[in-house]
Amino acid sequence: MPQSDPKNNSDRIQKLEETIAFSEHTTAELNGEIRLLNTTVLNLVRRLASIEGRLVDLNNRLQDDPGDVPPPHSAGPDIPRDPL
């Protein structure tokens, strides 16, 4: 078996510790970003649900009372009935 160099082992351990520290730091940053995105998505879902509710309400109001809508074949007061 080859004899291991203590200096080489120390360097390898230090590199592994640095890699682990970097990974832990990156993981913590990504967790923060995920939390922020989750909050944003939840807010958007709430807003979308509110908008959807408003659209359903408006649609129900339009179906209940269509108002004075002339039939599509009728001419308005500013459109001549006789093109000639």
C-alpha positions as CSV (number, residue, x, y, z in Angstrom):
1,M,0.0,0.0,0.0
2,P,1.3,3.4,-0.8
3,Q,1.9,5.6,2.2
4,S,-0.3,8.7,2.3
5,D,1.2,12.1,2.7
6,P,-0.3,13.9,5.8
7,K,0.0,17.3,4.0
8,N,-2.0,15.9,1.0
9,N,-4.7,14.5,3.3
10,S,-4.9,17.8,5.1
11,D,-5.4,19.6,1.8
12,R,-8.0,17.1,0.7
13,I,-9.9,17.5,4.0
14,Q,-9.8,21.3,3.7
15,K,-11.1,21.1,0.1
16,L,-13.9,18.8,1.2
17,E,-14.8,21.1,4.1
18,E,-14.8,24.1,1.8
19,T,-17.0,22.3,-0.7
20,I,-19.5,21.3,2.1
21,A,-19.6,24.9,3.4
22,F,-20.2,26.2,-0.1
23,S,-23.0,23.6,-0.6
24,E,-24.6,24.5,2.7
25,H,-24.5,28.2,1.9
26,T,-26.0,27.6,-1.6
27,T,-28.7,25.4,-0.1
28,A,-29.6,28.1,2.4
29,E,-29.8,30.8,-0.3
30,L,-32.0,28.5,-2.5
31,N,-34.3,27.7,0.4
32,G,-34.8,31.5,0.8
33,E,-35.6,31.9,-2.8
34,I,-38.0,29.0,-2.8
35,R,-39.8,30.5,0.2
36,L,-40.1,33.9,-1.6
37,L,-41.4,32.2,-4.7
38,N,-43.9,30.2,-2.7
39,T,-45.2,33.4,-1.1
40,T,-45.5,35.1,-4.5
41,V,-47.3,32.1,-6.0
42,L,-49.8,32.0,-3.0
43,N,-50.5,35.7,-3.4
44,L,-51.0,35.3,-7.1
45,V,-53.4,32.3,-6.5
46,R,-55.4,34.4,-4.1
47,R,-55.6,37.3,-6.6
48,L,-56.6,35.0,-9.4
49,A,-59.3,33.5,-7.2
50,S,-60.6,37.0,-6.4
51,I,-60.6,38.0,-10.1
52,E,-62.3,34.7,-11.0
53,G,-65.0,35.4,-8.4
54,R,-65.6,38.9,-9.8
55,L,-65.8,37.6,-13.3
56,V,-68.4,34.9,-12.3
57,D,-70.4,37.6,-10.5
58,L,-70.3,39.9,-13.5
59,N,-71.3,37.1,-15.8
60,N,-74.2,36.2,-13.5
61,R,-75.4,39.8,-13.5
62,L,-75.2,40.0,-17.3
63,Q,-77.2,36.8,-17.6
64,D,-79.8,38.0,-15.1
65,D,-80.3,41.4,-16.7
66,P,-79.1,41.7,-20.3
67,G,-80.3,45.4,-20.4
68,D,-81.5,47.1,-23.6
69,V,-79.5,45.4,-26.2
70,P,-80.9,45.8,-29.7
71,P,-81.1,42.7,-31.9
72,P,-78.1,42.4,-34.2
73,H,-80.2,42.9,-37.4
74,S,-81.6,46.3,-36.3
75,A,-80.0,49.5,-37.5
76,G,-79.2,52.2,-35.0
77,P,-80.5,55.8,-35.3
78,D,-77.4,57.0,-37.1
79,I,-77.3,54.1,-39.7
80,P,-79.6,54.7,-42.7
81,R,-82.1,51.9,-43.3
82,D,-82.1,52.5,-47.1
83,P,-78.6,52.4,-48.6
84,L,-79.8,54.2,-51.7
